[in-house]
Amino acid sequence: MTITPLSFPRLSRRTLVQGGLASLVGVPLLGQAQPLDLRAGTSMAPDHPAAMQLKKFSEVLEAKSGGKLKMTVHTNAVLGADVQMQAQLQAGTQDVMTTGTATMASQVREMAILDFPAVFQSGEEFDRVVDGAMGKLLADKSYTHGWTVLGYTHNGFRNTTNNKRPINRWEDFEGLKLRVIQNAMYIDMFKQLGANPTPLPVSEVYSALETKAVDGQENPLAQIVTLRMHEVQKYLSLTQHSINSEGLLMGRKTWDKLSKSDQATVQAAAQEAKAWKRQQLAAMEAGWTETVKKAGMVVNVMALPERQRMAERLKPVVDRQNEKVGEEFAKQFYAEVDKLRGAKKG
């Protein structure tokens, strides 16, 4: 049997080159950097300042990097509660998050001081302290535990809601089953006030209130409104017992993989998002107060003399917690607060 050989058309050098280039359309050239899509999460709702800050950070980061650094934001604890996401940052399976700094204190004990009762007289004072030497010291300690602190903000002062009675003086906490942060200092604080503190992740608070597993909870207005707690609570007492500090974190494993240039871009974008959130917060708080009133909550303000009495009642808690964070560190921190407070008055 005769086999007829197959014949192929002769291709010119030009045709081969053109065909080769065509086949590479959409294929990255060797050494060409690919966009990095960072995975970010928050336990808060999309309209909470923490989630809005992350969204702003994402937008600014993409713009400043020319699309090289992108970030997908997951809200409502889709990636887990705060403590779980903190572990994911440490493991490198998540890149960015916002978190209450109080929940970091189980590993960075000094971080707890930001949420101690009656430490800060205003949100602006908090900003000055964390933007200075003490904020850097806490960030350095966090880095050794696998977190890069990109900035600190706050969500306002913490207040109390419940279905039993208004809180006009510290004695009104007596017997209330109150949800608190998963933090030893908050448990100690509300025991000292006579309440029965129940630590729960913030993502579980609404359900606990709705089912009456707890009588009430304590949070800033940001959480109370965006997590719809005003739907299942009758009384809002503006106790302002401590500030709700928050950190914008990147996992150390993610941070260390970035080039120096990309690290600078991330830091610049984070600073812009931080400034944006701080600027927006005051207007948001006024709106939240109106929201809870329209929802039918009974709102009262704990008078300043009563807040001062409550601070006196909580002094033993602060003393015990100073020992836990380290007496020398506590002295250094309070001295810095006093120095900045004095400079502001001057």
C-alpha positions in Angstrom: 0.0 0.0 0.0 1.3 3.4 -0.9 1.2 6.1 1.8 0.8 9.6 0.6 2.7 12.0 2.8 0.8 14.8 4.4 1.7 18.3 3.0 1.7 21.5 5.0 1.6 25.1 3.7 4.9 26.8 3.9 4.7 29.6 6.5 6.8 32.7 6.3 8.8 34.0 9.2 6.4 37.0 9.4 3.4 34.7 9.7 5.1 32.6 12.4 5.9 35.8 14.4 2.4 37.2 14.1 0.8 33.9 15.0 3.0 33.5 18.0 2.1 37.0 19.2 -1.6 36.3 18.7 -1.5 33.2 20.8 0.0 35.2 23.6 -2.8 37.7 23.8 -4.0 37.8 27.4 -1.0 35.8 28.7 1.2 37.9 31.1 4.7 38.6 30.0 7.5 37.1 32.0 8.3 39.4 35.0 5.1 41.4 34.6 3.5 42.0 38.0 -0.1 40.7 38.4 -2.7 42.6 40.3 -2.9 41.5 43.9 -6.4 41.0 45.2 -6.4 41.3 49.0 -9.0 39.6 51.1 -10.5 41.9 53.8 -13.2 41.4 56.4 -15.1 43.0 59.2 -17.7 41.6 61.6 -19.8 44.8 61.0 -22.7 45.6 58.7 -22.0 47.3 55.3 -23.3 50.7 56.7 -21.1 50.6 59.8 -18.2 53.0 59.9 -15.7 50.0 60.0 -17.1 48.5 56.8 -17.3 52.0 55.2 -13.6 52.6 56.1 -12.6 49.3 54.5 -14.5 50.2 51.3 -12.8 53.6 51.2 -9.4 51.9 51.8 -10.1 49.5 49.0 -11.0 52.4 46.6 -8.0 54.6 47.5 -5.6 51.6 47.4 -6.6 50.6 43.9 -6.4 54.2 42.7 -3.0 54.9 44.3 -1.5 51.6 43.0 -2.9 52.1 39.5 -4.9 48.9 39.8 -2.0 46.8 41.0 -3.4 46.4 44.6 -7.1 45.5 44.8 -9.1 44.5 47.9 -12.3 42.6 48.2 -14.3 43.6 51.3 -16.5 41.0 53.2 -18.9 42.3 55.8 -21.3 40.9 58.4 -18.6 38.4 59.8 -18.7 36.4 56.5 -15.1 35.5 57.1 -15.6 34.9 60.8 -15.9 36.8 64.1 -13.1 39.2 65.1 -11.0 36.6 67.0 -11.3 34.1 64.2 -10.3 36.7 61.6 -7.3 37.8 63.7 -6.1 34.2 63.6 -6.6 34.1 59.8 -4.4 37.2 59.4 -1.7 35.5 61.5 -1.9 32.4 59.3 -1.9 34.3 56.1 -5.3 33.0 54.9 -6.8 36.5 55.2 -5.0 39.8 54.5 -6.9 42.8 56.1 -9.5 43.4 58.7 -11.0 46.0 61.1 -11.2 44.9 64.7 -12.0 46.2 68.1 -8.6 46.5 69.8 -10.0 45.0 73.0 -10.2 41.6 71.4 -6.5 41.8 70.5 -5.6 42.0 74.2 -5.6 38.3 74.8 -2.3 38.3 72.8 -1.1 41.9 73.1 -2.0 42.6 76.7 -1.1 46.3 76.5 -3.8 46.9 73.9 -6.5 46.6 76.5 -5.7 50.0 77.9 -7.3 51.8 75.0 -10.7 50.5 76.2 -10.2 51.2 80.0 -13.0 53.2 81.5 -12.7 57.0 81.8 -9.3 57.1 80.1 -10.2 59.6 77.3 -12.2 62.8 77.6 -13.0 62.9 73.9 -12.6 61.2 70.6 -10.1 63.8 69.5 -7.9 63.1 72.5 -8.0 59.4 71.7 -6.9 60.2 68.1 -3.9 62.3 69.3 -2.7 59.6 71.7 -2.9 56.7 69.2 -1.3 58.8 66.4 1.7 59.4 68.6 4.4 57.4 70.4 1.9 55.1 72.3 0.2 54.1 69.1 3.5 53.2 67.6 4.6 51.2 70.6 1.3 49.2 70.5 1.8 48.6 66.8 5.3 47.3 67.3 4.0 44.9 69.9 1.3 43.8 67.6 3.8 43.1 64.8 5.5 40.5 66.9 2.2 38.7 67.1 1.6 38.6 63.4 -0.4 41.9 62.8 0.7 45.1 61.1 -1.4 48.0 62.5 -2.2 50.4 59.6 -4.0 52.8 61.8 -6.4 53.3 64.7 -9.8 54.9 64.8 -12.8 54.8 67.2 -16.5 54.3 66.8 -17.5 56.7 69.6 -18.1 56.1 73.3 -19.8 52.9 74.5 -23.3 53.1 75.8 -25.8 50.7 77.4 -29.1 49.3 76.1 -31.5 47.0 77.9 -35.1 46.0 78.3 -35.5 46.4 82.1 -34.8 50.1 83.0 -32.9 53.3 82.3 -29.3 53.4 83.6 -29.1 56.7 85.5 -26.5 55.7 88.1 -24.1 52.8 88.3 -26.3 51.0 90.8 -28.9 50.5 88.0 -26.6 47.9 86.5 -27.4 45.6 89.4 -28.6 42.2 88.3 -28.7 42.9 84.5 -27.6 40.1 82.3 -25.4 42.1 79.9 -23.6 41.0 76.8 -20.0 42.3 76.8 -17.0 42.0 74.5 -14.9 38.9 74.7 -12.3 40.7 76.9 -11.3 40.1 80.5 -11.4 43.8 81.4 -15.0 44.2 80.3 -16.1 41.2 82.3 -14.4 42.6 85.4 -15.8 46.0 84.8 -19.4 45.0 84.7 -19.1 42.6 87.6 -17.8 45.5 89.6 -21.0 47.4 88.6 -23.2 44.5 89.8 -24.2 43.2 86.4 -24.0 39.6 85.1 -21.6 40.0 82.1 -22.0 37.5 79.3 -19.1 37.6 76.6 -20.3 37.0 73.1 -19.1 37.9 69.5 -20.8 41.0 68.2 -22.3 38.9 65.3 -24.4 37.0 67.9 -25.7 39.9 69.9 -28.9 40.6 68.0 -30.1 37.0 68.4 -29.2 36.9 72.1 -31.3 40.1 72.6 -34.2 38.9 70.5 -34.4 35.6 72.3 -33.9 37.3 75.7 -30.8 35.2 76.4 -29.5 38.5 77.8 -31.2 41.6 79.1 -29.0 44.1 77.3 -25.6 45.0 75.9 -23.1 47.8 75.7 -21.8 49.3 72.5 -21.3 52.6 70.7 -24.3 54.0 68.7 -22.6 52.8 65.5 -23.1 49.1 66.4 -26.5 49.7 68.1 -28.0 51.1 64.9 -26.2 49.3 62.1 -26.7 45.9 63.9 -30.4 46.9 64.5 -30.3 46.4 68.2 -32.7 49.3 68.6 -35.4 46.9 67.2 -35.2 44.6 70.2 -34.2 47.0 73.0 -36.4 49.5 74.9 -33.9 51.7 76.8 -30.7 53.5 75.6 -28.6 55.0 78.3 -25.7 57.2 77.2 -23.3 56.0 79.9 -20.2 56.7 77.8 -18.2 54.4 80.1 -15.3 53.8 77.6 -14.3 54.5 74.0 -14.7 51.9 71.3 -11.2 51.7 69.8 -10.6 50.0 66.5 -7.6 48.9 64.6 -7.1 48.5 60.8 -4.9 45.5 60.5 -2.9 43.7 57.8 -1.5 40.3 58.5 2.3 40.4 59.0 2.7 37.5 56.4 0.9 39.6 53.8 2.8 42.8 54.7 6.2 41.2 54.6 5.5 39.9 51.1 4.9 43.4 49.7 7.7 45.4 48.2 8.8 48.6 50.0 7.0 50.6 47.4 3.7 48.7 47.8 4.0 49.0 51.6 4.2 52.7 51.2 1.2 52.7 49.0 -0.8 50.6 51.4 0.1 52.9 54.3 -0.8 56.0 52.4 -4.2 54.6 51.4 -4.8 53.5 55.0 -4.0 56.9 56.3 -6.4 58.5 53.9 -9.2 56.1 54.8 -8.6 56.7 58.5 -8.8 60.5 58.1 -12.0 60.0 56.1 -13.7 57.9 58.8 -12.7 60.3 61.5 -14.2 63.2 59.6 -17.5 61.4 58.9 -18.1 60.0 62.4 -19.6 63.1 64.1 -22.3 63.6 61.5 -23.1 59.8 61.6 -23.5 59.9 65.4 -26.1 62.7 65.3 -28.1 60.7 62.7 -27.9 57.5 64.8 -29.4 59.3 67.9 -32.3 60.4 65.8 -32.8 56.9 64.4 -33.1 55.2 67.8 -35.5 57.9 69.0 -37.7 57.5 66.0 -37.7 53.7 66.6 -39.3 54.4 70.0 -36.3 53.8 72.3 -36.3 55.7 75.6 -33.1 57.6 75.6 -31.4 59.1 78.7 -28.1 60.7 79.4 -26.2 59.6 82.5 -25.3 63.0 84.1 -21.6 63.9 84.5 -21.6 63.6 88.3 -23.0 60.1 88.0 -20.4 59.2 85.4 -17.8 60.4 87.8 -19.2 58.3 90.6 -19.2 55.3 88.2 -15.5 56.0 87.4 -14.8 56.0 91.1 -16.6 52.7 91.5 -14.4 51.3 88.6 -11.0 52.4 90.0 -10.3 48.9 91.5 -10.9 47.4 88.1 -8.5 49.9 86.5 -5.9 49.1 89.2 -6.2 45.4 88.6 -6.0 45.9 84.8 -3.0 48.2 85.1 -1.2 45.2 86.7 -2.2 43.0 83.8 -0.9 45.4 81.1 2.2 46.2 83.2 2.5 49.0 85.8 5.4 50.6 83.9 3.6 50.6 80.6 0.4 52.0 82.3 2.3 54.8 83.9 4.0 55.6 80.6 0.6 55.6 78.8 -1.2 57.8 81.3 1.7 60.3 81.3 1.5 60.6 77.5 -2.3 61.2 77.8 -1.7 63.9 80.4 1.0 65.5 78.4 -1.1 65.7 75.2 -4.1 66.9 77.2 -1.9 69.7 78.8 -0.5 70.7 75.4 -4.1 70.9 74.0 -5.2 73.2 76.9 -2.0 75.3 76.4 
